[in-house]
Amino acid sequence: QKIEEAFQNLKKLLEKDDSTPDELLNADIAFHDAVSAATHNVLFQKVYSIILRLSRESRIMELNEIIANNEKPEMIETHRNEKDVILQRKKDNIYEEVQSGYKYFDIKINPRGGRDI
């Protein structure tokens, strides 16, 4: 499964002491690319691609903050939970897990559509 492989690669980099924010970002993008591809939804994939391009700098800042605050284990756990929700098809938990991934962006996902900032 591509999602599991991408998660394991991200986890491996997060467990290393010398991973750079760029390496972590690329692994994080690969994880979310695998999730996006699993939707088999071309529109979702295109929107996701645009969001990645627009958020690159803020995501690097987020990763610098995660490294500085020694929050790599929390990032592993967040991605593990996201992976498990997707692979185990836990629909009732999806919004909670997506929301947890936006911790540093202060974005609230509304399960009825849209978002609050």
C-alpha positions in Angstrom: 0.0 0.0 0.0 1.4 3.4 -1.0 0.0 5.2 2.0 1.7 2.8 4.4 5.1 3.1 2.5 4.9 6.9 2.5 4.1 6.9 6.2 7.0 4.6 7.0 9.4 6.9 5.0 8.1 10.0 6.8 8.4 8.3 10.2 11.9 7.2 9.5 13.0 10.7 8.6 11.2 12.1 11.7 13.0 9.7 13.9 16.4 10.8 12.6 18.1 13.7 14.4 19.6 15.2 11.3 16.6 15.4 8.9 16.2 18.8 7.3 12.9 20.7 7.0 13.1 20.2 3.2 13.5 16.4 3.6 10.6 16.3 6.0 8.4 18.5 3.7 9.1 16.2 0.7 8.3 13.1 2.8 5.1 14.8 4.1 4.1 15.8 0.6 4.7 12.2 -0.6 2.4 10.9 2.2 -0.3 13.3 1.3 0.2 12.6 -2.4 -0.5 8.9 -1.6 -3.6 9.9 0.3 -4.7 12.1 -2.5 -4.1 9.4 -5.2 -6.1 7.0 -3.1 -9.2 9.1 -3.5 -9.3 8.5 -7.3 -10.8 11.9 -7.5 -9.1 14.1 -10.1 -10.7 17.3 -8.9 -9.5 16.7 -5.4 -6.0 15.9 -6.6 -5.8 19.1 -8.6 -7.0 21.3 -5.7 -4.6 19.5 -3.4 -1.7 20.2 -5.8 -2.6 23.9 -5.8 -2.7 24.0 -2.1 0.7 22.4 -1.8 2.2 25.0 -4.1 0.6 27.9 -2.2 1.5 26.6 1.2 5.1 25.5 0.7 6.7 28.4 2.7 4.2 28.2 5.6 4.7 24.4 5.7 8.5 24.9 6.0 7.9 27.3 8.8 5.6 24.8 10.5 8.3 22.1 10.2 11.0 24.4 11.7 8.6 25.0 14.6 8.0 21.2 15.0 11.8 20.6 15.1 12.5 23.5 17.4 9.7 22.4 19.9 10.8 18.8 19.7 7.4 17.8 18.4 8.5 15.2 15.9 6.8 12.3 17.9 3.5 14.2 17.8 3.8 14.6 14.0 4.4 10.9 13.7 1.3 10.2 15.8 -0.8 12.6 13.8 0.2 11.0 10.5 -0.3 7.5 11.9 -3.8 8.4 13.0 -4.6 9.9 9.6 -3.3 6.8 7.9 -5.3 4.5 10.2 -8.5 6.4 9.7 -8.1 6.2 5.9 -6.9 2.5 5.7 -9.4 1.3 8.2 -12.2 3.5 6.7 -13.1 5.1 10.0 -15.5 7.7 8.5 -16.6 9.0 11.9 -13.1 10.1 12.8 -12.0 11.7 9.5 -12.8 15.3 10.3 -11.1 15.1 13.7 -7.9 13.6 12.2 -7.8 16.1 9.3 -8.3 19.0 11.8 -5.4 17.7 13.9 -3.1 18.1 10.9 -3.8 21.8 10.8 -2.6 22.5 14.3 -0.1 25.1 13.3 -2.2 26.8 10.7 -5.1 27.6 13.1 -7.7 26.4 10.5 -10.9 24.8 11.6 -12.5 22.3 9.2 -16.3 22.4 9.2 -17.7 18.8 8.6 -20.7 20.3 6.8 -18.4 22.0 4.2 -16.1 24.9 4.2 -13.6 26.0 6.8 -13.3 28.6 9.5 -10.1 30.6 10.0 
